[in-house]
């Protein structure tokens, strides 16, 4: 009888172990999805992703390698403008022939501003950030730079851009233009541009501008009448996808395809950059992968 009882106790003990083991296994299976976040592979030569709230790095690929930035440069142009003391967004700027001549000489993207029209600073920000107008960028640089000529003022503005970069800890960035059309020394890194975007997105005005899919400006003509401009459409086709709310595209024969982006969903916010993607389609695919990965890493 004693032997039988011992056998019973033994079987009971084994059953407990097996049951506990099943519970442990079940626990592992339940936790697995949170652990199984696969690091994405992107085609862009450089990429970086950050938790917007904490500043923690979520993804990095050649994040500190300097590359051409194309029109993502305009983020800094906007940042410098919005950092001006006593800024009046409704102040009017008269469009000069020099801006039109510049666009023609560079074959640059344009907001189609009309010489002689008076355009507000706010409207110029939309004209620069949505259709990527280099004429709008030049108008802002001319307005907020110091000097006696357009050339001197735009040069002074670019110096302000570089000073701002230093203050933001963008240690591997240098600007030689206000719009990203490089004169031989306009470069940054995915990490630096992400730092810039994170800072810029703290401005409610900047955030409102870059998340707009379109904007229609009403300017004042030489005669004082109102001109309704053709609608400016945002070059960032990802807006609205999965919480995407910015920031700026860029493209060029050497820079290829770039995008600095920010997205927020269910309280989770990410910001990042991809530089030198081989095509617009690959750029979009890369950013989608990073946004989804960022959300999964934060949750």
C-alpha positions as CSV (number, residue, x, y, z in Angstrom):
1,X,0.0,0.0,0.0
2,X,2.9,2.3,0.8
3,X,4.4,1.6,-2.6
4,X,1.2,2.4,-4.3
5,X,0.9,5.8,-2.5
6,X,4.5,6.7,-3.4
7,X,3.7,5.9,-7.0
8,X,0.6,8.1,-6.9
9,X,2.6,10.9,-5.4
10,X,5.2,10.5,-8.1
11,X,2.7,10.6,-10.9
12,X,1.1,13.7,-9.4
13,X,4.5,15.4,-9.2
14,X,5.2,14.7,-12.9
15,X,1.7,16.0,-13.8
16,X,2.5,19.3,-12.0
17,X,5.8,19.6,-13.8
18,X,4.2,19.0,-17.1
19,X,1.4,21.4,-16.4
20,X,3.9,24.1,-15.3
21,X,5.9,23.5,-18.4
22,X,2.9,23.9,-20.5
23,X,2.1,27.2,-18.8
24,X,5.7,28.4,-19.3
25,X,5.5,27.5,-22.9
26,X,2.2,29.2,-23.3
27,X,3.8,32.3,-21.7
28,X,6.6,32.3,-24.2
29,X,4.3,32.0,-27.1
30,X,2.2,34.8,-25.9
31,X,5.2,37.1,-25.5
32,X,6.7,36.1,-28.9
33,X,4.9,38.6,-31.1
34,X,6.3,41.6,-29.1
35,X,9.9,40.2,-29.6
36,X,9.6,39.2,-33.2
37,X,10.1,42.6,-34.8
38,X,12.3,42.0,-37.8
39,X,14.7,44.8,-38.7
40,X,13.7,45.9,-42.2
41,X,16.0,46.0,-45.2
42,X,15.9,49.3,-47.2
43,X,17.2,50.1,-50.6
44,X,18.2,53.7,-49.8
45,X,22.0,54.0,-49.2
46,X,21.3,55.8,-45.9
47,X,18.5,55.7,-43.3
48,X,17.7,56.6,-39.8
49,X,14.7,56.4,-37.5
50,X,14.1,57.9,-34.1
51,X,11.4,57.8,-31.4
52,X,10.1,61.3,-31.6
53,X,9.2,61.5,-27.9
54,X,12.4,60.1,-26.4
55,X,15.0,60.7,-29.1
56,X,15.9,57.0,-28.9
57,X,17.4,55.5,-32.1
58,X,15.2,52.8,-33.6
59,X,17.0,52.1,-36.9
60,X,20.3,53.1,-38.5
61,X,21.9,52.4,-41.8
62,X,25.0,54.4,-42.7
63,X,23.3,57.1,-40.6
64,X,26.4,59.3,-40.3
65,X,27.6,59.1,-43.9
66,X,27.3,62.5,-45.6
67,X,25.2,62.7,-48.7
68,X,23.5,65.2,-50.9
69,X,20.2,66.4,-49.4
70,X,18.4,67.9,-52.4
71,X,15.2,69.8,-51.4
72,X,15.1,68.3,-47.9
73,X,17.4,71.3,-47.3
74,X,14.3,73.5,-47.3
75,X,13.4,72.1,-43.9
76,X,16.3,74.2,-42.5
77,X,15.3,77.2,-44.6
78,X,11.8,77.0,-42.9
79,X,13.4,76.4,-39.5
80,X,15.6,79.5,-39.8
81,X,12.6,81.6,-40.9
82,X,10.4,80.4,-38.1
83,X,13.2,81.1,-35.6
84,X,13.2,84.8,-36.4
85,X,12.4,87.1,-33.5
86,X,9.0,88.9,-33.7
87,X,8.2,87.0,-36.9
88,X,5.1,88.3,-38.7
89,X,3.8,85.5,-40.9
90,X,1.5,87.9,-42.7
91,X,4.3,90.3,-43.7
92,X,4.3,90.7,-47.5
93,X,7.3,90.0,-49.7
94,X,7.4,91.4,-53.3
95,X,8.5,88.8,-55.8
96,X,11.6,90.0,-57.7
97,X,12.7,89.2,-61.2
98,X,15.9,87.8,-59.6
99,X,13.9,84.9,-58.2
100,X,12.4,84.1,-61.6
101,X,15.8,84.3,-63.3
102,X,17.2,82.0,-60.7
103,X,14.6,79.3,-61.4
104,X,15.1,79.5,-65.1
105,X,18.9,79.4,-64.9
106,X,18.8,76.3,-62.6
107,X,15.9,74.5,-64.2
108,X,14.5,74.4,-60.6
109,X,11.2,73.3,-59.2
110,X,8.9,76.3,-58.8
111,X,5.9,77.6,-57.0
112,X,5.2,79.7,-60.1
113,X,5.4,83.0,-58.2
114,X,4.7,86.0,-60.4
115,X,7.1,88.9,-60.5
116,X,5.6,92.0,-58.8
117,X,3.1,90.1,-56.7
118,X,3.1,90.6,-53.0
119,X,3.1,87.2,-51.1
120,X,3.0,86.7,-47.4
121,X,5.7,84.9,-45.5
122,X,3.2,82.2,-44.6
123,X,2.3,81.7,-48.2
124,X,6.0,81.5,-49.1
125,X,6.4,78.7,-46.6
126,X,3.6,76.7,-48.3
127,X,5.0,77.5,-51.7
128,X,8.4,76.2,-50.6
129,X,7.4,73.1,-48.7
130,X,4.5,71.8,-50.8
131,X,5.5,72.1,-54.5
132,X,9.1,72.6,-53.4
133,X,9.3,76.0,-54.9
134,X,12.9,77.2,-55.1
135,X,11.6,80.7,-56.0
136,X,9.7,80.7,-52.7
137,X,12.9,79.6,-50.9
138,X,14.9,82.3,-52.5
139,X,12.3,84.9,-51.6
140,X,12.5,83.8,-47.9
141,X,16.3,83.8,-47.9
142,X,16.3,87.3,-49.4
143,X,13.7,88.6,-46.9
144,X,15.5,87.3,-43.8
145,X,19.1,87.6,-44.8
146,X,21.2,90.8,-44.2
147,X,23.0,92.7,-46.8
148,X,22.7,95.4,-49.6
149,X,22.1,93.0,-52.5
150,X,20.1,89.8,-53.1
151,X,23.3,87.8,-53.4
152,X,24.6,89.2,-50.1
153,X,21.3,88.6,-48.3
154,X,20.9,85.0,-49.5
155,X,24.6,84.3,-48.6
156,X,24.0,85.7,-45.1
157,X,20.8,83.6,-44.8
158,X,22.8,80.4,-45.7
159,X,25.2,81.3,-42.9
160,X,22.3,81.4,-40.5
161,X,21.3,77.9,-41.7
162,X,24.8,76.6,-40.8
163,X,24.7,78.3,-37.4
164,X,21.4,76.7,-36.7
165,X,22.8,73.3,-37.8
166,X,25.6,73.7,-35.2
167,X,23.1,74.7,-32.5
168,X,21.1,71.5,-33.2
169,X,24.2,69.3,-33.0
170,X,24.2,68.5,-36.7
171,X,27.9,67.9,-36.7
172,X,28.1,66.4,-40.2
173,X,26.0,68.9,-42.1
174,X,26.9,71.9,-44.3
175,X,24.6,74.1,-46.4
176,X,25.8,76.1,-49.4
177,X,22.3,76.8,-50.7
178,X,18.8,77.8,-49.4
179,X,17.0,75.2,-51.5
180,X,19.3,72.1,-51.9
181,X,20.7,72.9,-55.3
182,X,24.3,72.2,-54.3
183,X,27.1,74.5,-55.2
184,X,29.6,71.7,-54.3
185,X,29.3,71.7,-50.5
186,X,25.7,71.0,-49.5
187,X,25.4,67.8,-47.5
188,X,24.0,66.2,-44.4
189,X,23.3,62.7,-43.0
190,X,20.2,60.7,-42.2
191,X,20.8,61.2,-38.4
192,X,21.4,65.0,-38.7
193,X,18.3,65.5,-40.9
194,X,16.2,63.5,-38.4
195,X,17.5,65.8,-35.6
196,X,16.5,68.8,-37.7
197,X,13.0,67.4,-38.5
198,X,12.3,66.5,-34.8
199,X,13.2,70.1,-33.8
200,X,11.2,71.7,-36.7
201,X,8.1,69.6,-36.0
202,X,7.9,71.3,-32.5
203,X,6.7,74.4,-34.3
204,X,2.9,74.4,-34.8
205,X,3.2,76.5,-37.9
206,X,5.8,74.2,-39.5
207,X,3.7,71.2,-38.6
208,X,0.6,72.7,-40.1
209,X,2.4,73.6,-43.4
210,X,4.1,70.3,-44.0
211,X,1.1,68.1,-43.3
212,X,-1.1,70.0,-45.8
213,X,-1.8,68.1,-48.9
214,X,-2.6,71.2,-50.9
215,X,-2.8,75.0,-50.5
216,X,-4.3,77.8,-52.6
217,X,-2.7,81.2,-52.1
218,X,-4.3,84.6,-52.8
219,X,-1.6,87.1,-53.6
220,X,-1.7,90.9,-54.3
221,X,-0.8,92.0,-57.8
222,X,1.1,95.2,-58.8
223,X,-2.3,97.0,-59.3
224,X,-3.5,96.0,-55.9
225,X,-6.0,93.4,-57.0
226,X,-6.2,89.8,-55.7
227,X,-4.7,86.9,-57.7
228,X,-5.8,83.4,-56.8
229,X,-2.8,81.2,-57.5
230,X,-3.0,77.7,-59.0
231,X,-3.3,75.1,-56.2
232,X,0.0,74.0,-54.7
233,X,0.1,70.2,-54.2
234,X,2.4,68.5,-51.7
235,X,5.1,66.4,-53.3
236,X,4.9,64.1,-50.3
237,X,2.4,61.4,-51.5
238,X,2.7,59.5,-48.2
239,X,0.8,62.2,-46.3
240,X,-2.1,60.6,-44.3
241,X,-0.8,57.0,-44.8
242,X,-0.6,55.3,-41.4
243,X,-0.3,58.6,-39.5
244,X,2.3,60.2,-41.8
245,X,2.2,64.0,-41.3
246,X,5.3,65.3,-43.0
247,X,8.0,66.3,-43.7
248,X,9.8,66.9,-47.0
249,X,10.8,65.2,-50.2
250,X,14.0,65.7,-52.2
251,X,15.3,64.5,-55.5
252,X,18.1,65.2,-58.0
253,X,20.3,63.5,-60.6
254,X,23.0,63.0,-58.0
255,X,21.0,63.0,-54.7
256,X,18.5,60.5,-56.2
257,X,15.4,60.3,-54.1
258,X,15.2,61.4,-50.4
259,X,12.5,61.8,-47.8
260,X,12.5,63.2,-44.3
261,X,9.4,61.9,-42.6
262,X,7.4,62.0,-39.4
263,X,4.4,59.9,-38.4
264,X,2.2,59.5,-35.3
265,X,-0.3,56.7,-34.6
266,X,-2.0,55.7,-31.3
267,X,0.3,57.9,-29.3
268,X,3.5,56.5,-30.9
269,X,5.6,59.0,-32.9
270,X,8.5,58.4,-35.2
271,X,10.7,60.7,-37.2
272,X,13.4,59.7,-39.7
273,X,15.1,60.1,-43.1
274,X,16.1,58.1,-46.1
275,X,18.7,59.4,-48.5
276,X,19.8,58.3,-51.9
277,X,17.0,55.9,-52.8
278,X,17.2,54.6,-56.4
279,X,13.6,55.5,-57.3
280,X,10.5,57.3,-56.0
281,X,8.8,53.9,-55.6
282,X,11.7,52.5,-53.6
283,X,11.8,55.6,-51.4
284,X,8.1,55.2,-50.6
285,X,8.6,51.5,-49.8
286,X,11.6,52.2,-47.6
287,X,9.7,54.8,-45.5
288,X,6.7,52.6,-45.1
289,X,8.9,49.8,-43.8
290,X,10.6,52.1,-41.3
291,X,7.3,53.7,-40.1
292,X,5.8,50.3,-39.5
293,X,9.0,49.0,-37.8
294,X,9.1,52.1,-35.6
295,X,5.6,51.6,-34.4
296,X,6.3,48.0,-33.6
297,X,9.5,48.8,-31.7
298,X,7.8,51.4,-29.6
299,X,4.6,49.4,-28.7
